[in-house]
Amino acid sequence: MADRKSLLTPSQQKLLTEMQRINYGRIFDLLVRRGQPVMDPPPRVVREIKFGSDNGPRPEAAKADFTLKVQVRDLFAQLEALGDGVIPCIEIQRGLPFRMTVEEVCA
């Protein structure tokens, strides 16, 4: 599993950049194919605006490379484990994935 931004696939980098742009909010109905996020067509995004706070993109978004936080590594590990499917919702806090919902069939 990649531990630096520069080692991510292009689609993973695009999702990471989008999370950093959102800062606070949610990504809905993210398609996943062969463990990779599908950003075309783009998933639906809902941003949260916090009054009295900085609502712009995270400063890391402008960096070419940096060490990935454990939350980002965990997200991409979950997508890889899923393989093919749809993630109904990923909640973003401070530009990082905070939690996601996964739809499953009862056993």
ChimeraX attribute file (.defattr): number of C-alpha atoms within 10 A of each C-alpha:
attribute: neighborCount
match mode: 1-to-1
recipient: residues
	/A:1	10
	/A:2	14
	/A:3	14
	/A:4	13
	/A:5	20
	/A:6	14
	/A:7	15
	/A:8	16
	/A:9	13
	/A:10	13
	/A:11	14
	/A:12	19
	/A:13	15
	/A:14	15
	/A:15	21
	/A:16	21
	/A:17	19
	/A:18	17
	/A:19	28
	/A:20	23
	/A:21	20
	/A:22	25
	/A:23	23
	/A:24	24
	/A:25	20
	/A:26	23
	/A:27	23
	/A:28	19
	/A:29	17
	/A:30	22
	/A:31	20
	/A:32	18
	/A:33	15
	/A:34	13
	/A:35	18
	/A:36	20
	/A:37	27
	/A:38	18
	/A:39	15
	/A:40	9
	/A:41	8
	/A:42	14
	/A:43	18
	/A:44	11
	/A:45	17
	/A:46	14
	/A:47	16
	/A:48	14
	/A:49	14
	/A:50	9
	/A:51	7
	/A:52	6
	/A:53	7
	/A:54	10
	/A:55	16
	/A:56	12
	/A:57	18
	/A:58	18
	/A:59	10
	/A:60	13
	/A:61	16
	/A:62	10
	/A:63	8
	/A:64	8
	/A:65	12
	/A:66	13
	/A:67	11
	/A:68	18
	/A:69	13
	/A:70	11
	/A:71	13
	/A:72	20
	/A:73	15
	/A:74	14
	/A:75	17
	/A:76	20
	/A:77	15
	/A:78	14
	/A:79	20
	/A:80	17
	/A:81	11
	/A:82	17
	/A:83	14
	/A:84	15
	/A:85	17
	/A:86	19
	/A:87	20
	/A:88	16
	/A:89	19
	/A:90	22
	/A:91	19
	/A:92	22
	/A:93	17
	/A:94	16
	/A:95	23
	/A:96	22
	/A:97	25
	/A:98	15
	/A:99	14
	/A:100	16
	/A:101	13
	/A:102	13
	/A:103	10
	/A:104	6
	/A:105	4
	/A:106	4
	/A:107	3
